[in-house]
Structure formats: C-alpha cells, structure tokens
C-alpha cells in the first residue's frame, strides 16, 4: 500500500507531517471501533439471525453434498468448538452455546488467530475462500466507501493474454468488514504483509494493481503451493489415519501378548533374558523370547511381527522385545498393581506398616515395606509396596527411608497410621533411637507390636538350649546333616535305603538345624524320626566301607550311631516332638496374613494352657516313656543302649550344714527333672514374659470385641466396666469418641445374636433330645501325638465379629463402632510378610542375576508377591506408551 494513502483511502500527500500522523492515528481508531461494532453485530446469537438465505454469504464451492463445519470460539484458541452446520445458512445453535461465537470461512473471523488448529486448517481448505456474489448480499450490492467505490465480483478472475480467465482461488472477501484477504497466506503464509493477512485490504481504487503485485510475491507463491499440496493430500489423510489406527491396534495386540509373557515369568520368579538374544542365535535366546515364539503360534499379529524382526536388515524403528521394552513392560505392570493397592488403601483409610531388612547376593541391604489394611469387602490384606536398598540401617536412616516411601506413594501416615510391627532388633524397636520410637514421636497412634512370630522363635531358641539333652539332640542332628549331605555317595545310599524300607512313600531329605529359620528344629527332627532306619543303615554302611580308609569318617559314623541308638535320644526326640506339636501350629497361626491381635492372643493362651496341663499331669510323662519303648520295639533290629547312670560326686559338707544332699540316682527320674520339667518350665515362663498382655495397653479394650465378652454384656449390661475403651480412645481419640463407642457397643451386644444366626448356620438343624454329658472334673490326658491346626477366624477373634458386622451392613448404624473394628483389625500381629518377601527375593536375585537394577528388582518382586492382583491391561498399555515418544506414536 502507498505510504501517501491512508487506510481509509484518503490521499494525505498535501498534509504536513504532524497532520498526516494525526490523521493516520485517528483513522486507525475509527476503523478499529467500526470493525469491532460490525463484528459484534455480525457475531450475535444465532437465534437473532434471520433465516433467509439472502442474508448470509455463500462460499465459492456450492457442492450440495459437501459437509460444512462451523467453529464456535471464544477469545482463547483452546475453547474453539466445532459443530456440523451449514455456513451458508445460519442455523440455530443449542442454548448451551449461546455465549459462543460462530466462525464460518469469512476471513475476518479467523484472520487474527496466530496458530490455527489442525482441524480448523482442514475445514478452511475444504471450504475454500469466501467469494460471495451480489445476490448473496442483503441489498444485492457491495458496500460503497466515501469515494463511492466498492468491491467488484470480476476481481475473482484474472484476465490473461488471449482473453483467458483464470479464477483467483486465493481471494477471499469479508462481508463483515468489507475487505479482501489472501486465503492461502492466512493459512500457510510467512512474512506476508498484514494488509492481506491481518488488517485486510480495502483501497478499491488501486485494488487490481495491488492484487497483481501480491500474486507474484514470493511469500504468496510459497503459501499457495503449500495449500495446493495440502489439497492434493486431503483425500489421502483419512486413509492414512485409518491405516495408522489399524497399525496401533495391531501393535496393541502384540503388546498384550508380551504383557502376558511378562506376567507369567515375573509371577513365577523366572529369569527373562538369555546369554545371547539376537535373532540370528540358534540356541536359547532367553525365556522371554522363547515363550514369545511359542505364543506366536497362536497369535497371527505376534507371529507376523516376529517374522518382520527376523527378516529386517536394518534396525527397526521400534522393537517391543528389546531389553529396554521388557523393563518398561515390567514397570508398567508393577505400577498398575501398586495403583490398585493405593486405591484400596485410599478406601480403607487406616493402615499399619511392617519393615525389615536382609542382605542379598549382590551385597546390598534390601529393605521391604509392607502395608496392612482392611478392604471394602472386610478382608484383611498385607501388601508389598516398595523395596529399597540402603547400606546404613540405623533407626534414623530407616525412618528417612520410611518417610521417603510414604512420600512417593502419597500415604498420609501422620493421620492414618495406626500400628507398626518389626522384629526385635534394636534399630527397629529401640526405646530411644529405634524406628518405632521415631515414628511415634510424629504419629502417636502408631502403636508398636513386636512381631509375635519372632518372639515365638526366640522362645524355641531358649527351649533347645536350656539343658544338655536338647543341646546334644539338635547338635547331633546338625552333625548328621553335614555328615550325610556332604557326600554324594552317602546321599545316594540314604535315598536307596528309603526306597527299600518304604516303597510307596515319597522320599525325605534331611533338614538343617538353623536358628534363623523358624521351626527348623521341628523339621529336622521329623525327618530323622521318619527315616530312622535308612539313617542307621547309611551310617553303618559308611563305617564299614569308608571308615576303614578314613578313620575320622569311621569315628564320626560310630559316634552318631551310638547316640541315635540310645534311649536318651529316643526319649528326647519324642518329648520335643510332642512340644513341637503344640508350638508348630501356633507358629503357623502367627504367620497368617489376616490374623488379628485378639485371635493371636487367644492362640497363644490356648498353647500355654496345653503346656500347663502337660506340666501338671504326671500321666503325660508315663505316656512319653511308653511311646519311647514302643519306638524301640518297632526298631528291634537295632540294639538301643539304656539311660546311663552318671557317677554321683559327693560334695564336701561345710561346717554348720545339717542336711545331706539327696541326688537322683534313677536315670528316668533324672531325665524328668533335668529335661522334661525344665524345658516345660522354660517354655511357659518365656511365653509369659514375651507375650504379656500388659505389654499392649489396648489389649483389654480389644478383648471386649470377642464373642465371649459380647454375650456377657448382653446378659448383664451393667457388667461393662466404667473405664471400658479408655486406653483405646486415649490412643485413637481423634478418630473415636469414648461415649459414642460405649453406647454403640452396648446396643450392638444386644442385637449381635440375631445377626449371628442369620449369618452362620447352626451346627445341627434338628438337635437330639438326649441329655448333654456333664464334664468330668478329672484332668483328661492331653493327646500330643497329633498336631492340631489353629483357625485364624475362631469365634473369639475380631475377624469373626467384624464379618457379622459387615454382613449385617451395620456400618451406617454404628459408625464409631465400625471405625473401632477397622482399627482393631488393621493392627499388625507379625512381620511375617516381610520375611515372605525376602524368600521371593532370594529366588529372584540368584547368583546369575546379581547385576539386576534396583527398579527392575522391586517391580519383579511386587508382581511376584502380589500375584493375586490382576493388573488392568489397558492401564498397563497406557503407562507403557507414556514412557517414550516413539511408543506414543505407535500405540
């Protein structure tokens, strides 16, 4: 545009510099205000628009079957909305869009947008430029300016030499502001004059000259070429998108199969990778690729994909089977499982934690993090959420790791942590700098419960070292294990002897006696008693063959035979077998995931009562001697030595002593005093010390949730103590109010029996009329020959009461009681779940997999330990594709 001509079309050549600038500024303001008024008048709600076709512009493409799209927009480009309406007719829009503006292919409606969206560009290319005729205008004529000039429709055509007319398909006229624009430059233009892109051109007196100059400009030619290229490719774009969508669906089927392969390998702790994983390798390519090849026989997409990988000469753009993709798939599965656990934790609200550490094969200290909570269905769950390594395991460092894990998992432990359980190490249960103390300083509701399973293991350790007989018994069992299992010849002969002695029974292996493995003494003793005859035959054979050349081997075999073929061994072994018949079921009970604190205490009390009955009943010792003699008779092919009578040493009588020593000379009575009574006394004493109910202040309050106490309160409501739930509410006062809890508990006791009968069927529907037998006051002989399992959901457990509470849907009626029961069930009993995770860890991180990264190890361990949680495949794929831009493109 000429600098001596104003935007309004007036010649300002004769004006001085000051007046010229003043006119230009005034004219811009006038033009801007008039344009805004016209735009606001044009962009009114569609209900106000007349429905006559003559009142609206028509585009140059009048194809009847073309689908046009109006664009509703606000000031922000992100709020642009598209709808399927005809631009040529102003159809009414829904009332919900009454505050939005309609954008047609009129250039004034989109020329001010800097970055056009992809969909809008396609819409404008499809619609083309706006080239209305006079008949499309309200008064069938174009507006005139002050010079009485107007736009001419013949400008849509360019006259070439030879009177050839070529249509200007770039010229677009705006009815709103009576200006012309370049349709191509608005869409694809770069460095174009603002008159053809932003401001519009309206100097009609030199329109032809300016249009010719713009047509040959480099910026316009480049934009027009881009537009023509895009128009050529426009019909292909839907096909390309459809092809892209099919490829994505094809790739998703491949990834689903790989997810199944990864799940199978991770849940069964099987290694993924092989030594050589290239497709040219004929040998074993690793479990992941080998299992993938097997699945490809039943999946055509997977088979086609693997075949393309084998035949590809150059590196493929994406390889779903590479080691990087394997790690990403494993991480996506683990993330899905953890997300499921976090959702359950969010619903449960209250949770408790257990932490422990172990030393793995790569010489790293691995720390396991377990959470315990009650699901919405009323089931108690213990889940592994994290595995961290740390070279330092002090109480302060463990607390930092605890805070880090809670922050990563977004756990509100300060408000909702109700319990914590660890082993007896000082860095965990220390009174001053232990982890439990540091947590309780910030969260007073986090009651510490010393792991019951670890305490029972300590009692067994005290038991097997309290006298000489158990020391010799388990010391010789460890020596026997090392002696036989240290030689392949002895093991082979031992197994052959087992087949000869028992043809139909499965062979047994000797077990090692270990102080760190729970109830290992029990397992070692059972193996020796069940394979006693093959053991003696193996020792005799070793003494006769190898003992002649190796005197040490012959002497060791002879010493072990002498001990095993003695009545002292038989009596000691049978006595400890009976003790383990009481303690082993308790050990199994205390390792249960869904065990509550009240059920654990009831199980401990039951075992303690049995031990007390054995201690007070002399007939049990007589039965022990009888069983020992019966064992000797069953193995009458061997000669057993009797109990030895030790020489009695006389002690010097000091001056002033009046009484004389009365030593026990009978070896049977001496065994009874030195071993039988002493072991029982030690066990009972340490159970009282380690499992003292007073150690947990809220135990007495928790005992009120037992069925026994509920029926007592039902029969006698005044029997409820005045200070009932006092300790419980003192700890959890911010969640539970004492007055409301007592009222709801008393009311629940009255209706408990009604809901119990509707939840569980009675033992007999038609009870007999025979009178009940009265219980005898005489002490019954405690049968210790059989091992009886203890149920985790007995009638005196909180779990039993809560099940009736949930089935009756009483949470809305007794909300305070519901919260109390949830907290009671969430309290941890043991940290056995951390030990189970370490057992999986030893299988995963074998000596061939010591270089595994910590992230991969944690993901595999979570998948393996929480195999009962089914990951959401769609979420796994979504997380998998978000880990890479290439994956996002192909999935």
Buried (B, 14 or more C-beta within 10 A) or exposed (E): BEEEBBBBBBEBEEBEEEEBEEBBEEBBEEBEEEBEEBBEEBBEBBEEBEEEEEBBBBBBBEEEEEEBBBBBBEEEEEEBEBBEBBBBBBBEBEEEBEEBBBBBBBBBBBBEBEEBBEEBBBBBBBBBBBBBEEEBBEEEEBEEBEEEBBBEEEBBEBEEEEEEEEEBBBBBBBBBBBBBBBBBBBBBBEEBBEBBBEBBBBBBEBBBEBBEEBBEBEBBEBBBEBBEEBEEEEEEEEEEEEEEEEEBEBBBBBBBBBBBBBBBBBBEBBBBBBEEBEEEEEEEBBBBBEBBEEBBEEBEBBBEBBEEBEEEEEEEEEEBBEBEBBBBBBBBBBBBBBBBBBEBBEEBBBBBBBBBBBEBEBEBBBBBBBBBBBEEEBBBBBBBBBBBBBEEBBBEBBBBBBBEBBEEBEBEBEEBBBBBBBBEBEBBBBEEEBBBBBBBEEBBBBBBBBBBBBBBBBBBBBBBBBBEBBEBBBBBBBBBBEBBBEBEEBBEBBBBBBEEEBEEEEEBEBBEBEBEBBBBBBBBBBBBBBBBBBBBBBBBBBBEBBBEEEEEBBEBBBBBBEBBBBBBBBBBBBBBBBBBBBBBBBBBBBBBBBBBBBBBBBBBBBBBEBBBBBBEBEEBBEBBBEBBBEBBEEBEEBEBEEBEEEEEEEEEEEEEEEEEEEEBEEBBEBBBEBBBBBBBEBBBEBBEEBBEBEEBBBBBBBBBBBBEBBBBBBEEEEEBEEEBBBBBBEBBEEBBBBEBBBBBBBBBBEBBBEBBEEBEEEEEEEEEEEEEEEEEEEEEEBEBEEBEEBEBBBBBBBBBBBBBBBBBEBBEBBEBBBBBBBBBBBBBBBBBBBBBBBEBBEEBBEEEBEEBEEEBBBBBBBBBBBBEBEBBBEBBBEBBBEBBEEBEBBB
